[in-house]
Amino acid sequence: MNALQTGDERHVIAKSMAEIEAMRKAGRILRGIRDELREKVCPGLTTLELDELFARRARQAKVISAFHGLYGFPGHICASVNEEVVHGIPSAQRTLREGDIVSLDMGIVVDGLYSDTAVTVAVGEVDEEKRRLLEITELALEDAITQCRPGKRIGDIGAAAQKRAEQAGFSVVREYTGHGIGRSLHEAPKVPNFGRAGTGPRLCEGWVLAIEPMINAGHWRTRTRQDN
């Protein structure tokens, strides 16, 4: 979610246990598809081929692609290579090469409820900096998840991710954040990957959040390409 799309935390929609169970079902299906794509990543593959595999697997599972057509996005997944932070458009001209890293971001809709997941994958052997970046970002996600308990605050989530990243010498993207999720892909609240512990909206039982650490080896600032 673009950080400019702040949403109003007063509009966070708590989910019922039945809705959470339905979202778990969607999450399990999506995890299976994600893991299959992850295993397919190799030098010589195009990002369009990964997109086509996702579309095929979603049809087989009888689920709806959450990203296709959303805000005019042309792909079924976001495939972002190397310096691309998020929202990379799958392309037959984008061929993965040994030493790349590629972020695969995808979502599905099951019974009107959304699931959203992403993983960044090494293409063959990668250098030490990229290996550390993957490791630290995964640890930042785990640290953030530990803060997701009723009574904690949104700032606790961001502060945990930021601390892990910056202590390792990396930076945290500010312009894009995690978000609430449920009947829509992007719901309130905005969930930054940076912040001050003890600040922000207090977490409540029934909230469902997509936590999305975006960690850079370079500066945290981003720019949008002409293809948006």
Order of alpha helices (4+ residues) and beta strands (2+ residues): alpha-alpha-beta-beta-beta-beta-alpha-alpha-beta-beta-beta-beta-beta
